[in-house]
């Protein structure tokens, strides 16, 4: 009640009944200067000529607002560390045309994989397929043979993928690319630092191709584009989106070669892809 009266008084909403003894107490209290922070963050001069009640209202409000001396602006929004979209290199990549992107990939030295590449005389694997692709398939990284031929998804894994796409009549208009454009040694998994440096290339490829649908094969592709830690088995269950492009999550064909029971699940994913493609054509 006391505080409410003070605030109303300050707002010019008097007369308000104030108990006499409280008023006497307020009037007897020495007034300390109080500044009220203003939006511009510049010190507000203490208002002169206010009644003791009004000044006391300032005091009552003091704990609720900060004085200019103590005012600290709210911290800037903190982006996730190493946000690939925010750093300068990523922004540069995001403006490249196809040729520039291809050249930047082939001369990239952003992660230690380039040392292995240079030592072994290896090459980057940019991607393969038509630019007008309906489907863009995204995998993990090239193996040794794919590196030599600079083509992703060769060998048995590639054959399996092609056969699955052929069953829905979509093995032609497909662009294939990997998260990593360099081959990791000894068939090891991509490492976070490598993915971080390489992901802007893939994101720009997607932007330039603008496929009607995306097929992400395996957890590394999924984690990179969907930024999710859910397992493939969960995210594959429904249609996802990446920048408004319908996206199907499925198992990596190399994994399917070793885990036959998941093949039938992958088959359902391909049917989901077909449905997504059909809807995108309307
Ligand atoms: N071959 C590729 O190029 N990528 C994969 O993810 C698997 C096989």
Boltz pocket constraint, residues with backbone or C-beta under 6 A from the ligand:
constraints:
  - pocket:
      binder: B
      contacts: [[A, 138], [A, 139], [A, 140], [A, 141], [A, 142], [A, 143], [A, 146], [A, 151], [A, 152], [A, 153], [A, 154], [A, 157], [A, 158], [A, 177], [A, 178], [A, 217], [A, 218], [A, 252], [A, 253], [A, 254]]
      max_distance: 6.0
